[in-house]
Amino acid sequence: MKPNEWMWPLGVLAFVIVTSVVLRHAPYTSTETATWVQAIASVVAIWWSGSSARRLQRDIQRQKRITRAGAVVEIATAAWNLASHVVTQLPDREAVQQVGRGERHFDYPELQEMERVTVSIPLHDLNTPELVRLVMMLTATVRQLREKVDFMLANHREIDGAGFEEFFKTLGQMRSACLDIRNRMAEQLAAIEHS
């Protein structure tokens, strides 16, 4: 049952009860009529203010969910962009070795910062189980990306050609995983916006 479906039967029941009471105890003087009108108007005003407050609270909660989901989608987009940047900065074995020897610039602090950002997303504020799951997946992917890059830069001299091929394949998979997670988060955001 949707949140507002229970209101119609309740409203009909209240109308029937009020109508039967009014007809049974029909006012005979103008004072009694004024009292009944005031009582009915008070009940309607109380119902209206309660209904408006509930609607406002739902709208505020929905807007917060949209804002949080939008922020998470932006973080996921940044993670995907960073993964793509890592792939372009480390396109081949020679580039990895140059970065490992300190001869070539690599945006390693950005990778560490992205890991810190994804870890610091407050999961309990997301209110959507699927978004929580996706944020956890994104955090794990960014952490694995950083660990893989760490390992390769530290051990590039000992790694053979097959190890480098596996590394480049893994980088591509992690970039694809970040994009997939970002797209799934965007779908969740769209679902929240249309709810």
C-alpha positions, 0 to 999 in steps of 0.5 A, spaced: 500 500 500 502 506 498 503 512 503 497 516 501 492 510 499 490 509 506 488 516 507 482 515 502 478 510 506 479 514 512 477 520 509 470 517 507 469 513 514 470 520 517 465 523 512 460 518 513 461 519 521 461 526 521 455 526 516 451 521 521 452 525 527 450 532 524 444 529 521 442 526 528 444 532 532 442 537 527 442 544 530 436 548 531 439 555 533 444 559 530 448 558 536 448 551 535 450 551 527 456 556 529 458 551 534 458 545 529 461 549 523 467 551 528 468 544 530 468 541 523 473 547 521 477 545 527 478 538 525 479 540 518 484 545 519 488 540 524 488 534 519 490 539 513 496 542 518 498 534 519 497 532 512 502 538 510 507 537 515 507 530 513 508 532 506 513 537 507 517 532 511 517 527 506 519 532 501 525 534 505 527 527 506 527 526 499 531 532 497 536 530 502 536 523 499 537 526 492 543 530 494 546 525 497 545 520 491 548 526 487 554 527 491 556 519 491 555 519 483 559 525 482 565 522 487 564 515 482 565 519 476 571 522 479 573 515 481 572 513 474 576 519 471 582 518 475 582 510 473 582 513 466 587 518 468 592 512 471 591 508 465 593 513 460 599 515 465 601 508 465 600 505 458 606 501 458 612 497 461 616 503 460 612 508 463 611 504 469 618 503 470 620 511 469 615 512 474 618 507 479 625 510 478 622 517 479 623 519 472 616 521 470 611 524 474 605 520 476 599 523 480 599 518 486 597 523 491 590 524 487 589 516 487 591 516 495 586 522 496 580 518 492 581 512 496 580 517 502 574 520 499 571 514 498 572 511 505 569 517 508 562 517 505 558 516 510 554 509 508 549 510 514 546 517 511 545 514 504 538 510 506 538 506 500 541 499 500 543 499 493 547 505 494 550 503 500 552 496 496 555 500 490 559 505 495 562 499 498 564 496 491 567 503 489 571 504 495 574 497 494 575 498 487 579 504 488 583 501 494 585 495 489 587 500 484 591 504 489 594 497 492 596 494 485 599 501 482 603 501 489 605 494 488 607 495 481 611 501 482 615 498 488 617 492 484 617 494 477 624 491 476 622 484 478 616 483 474 616 480 468 612 481 461 606 477 463 606 480 470 606 487 466 600 484 461 596 482 467 597 489 471 595 493 464 589 488 464 587 489 471 587 497 470 582 496 464 578 492 468 578 497 474 576 503 470 571 499 467 568 497 474 568 504 476 564 506 470 559 500 471 559 502 478 558 510 476 552 508 471 549 504 477 549 509 482 546 514 476 540 509 475 539 509 483 539 517 483 534 517 477 530 512 481 530 516 487 528 523 483 522 519 480 519 516 487 
